[in-house]
């Protein structure tokens, strides 16, 4: 997937890629996309799996930290 196509994705953090029919994960703080070990954009077939990956990829400060 070319970078020109990435902005078409909708959502926050976990985004649905309509062309590839899968979820993608983006760190909204840095703008970085989660990639597989081969360098391709990581893809997830379920929202739950993508959301779990996003929580680890975009770390948020917790109360008291």
Secondary structure, DSSP 8 states (H G I E B T S, - for coil): --HHHHTT-BSSSEEEETTTTEEEEB-TTT--B-B-TTSSB--BSSHHHHHHHHHHHS----TT-
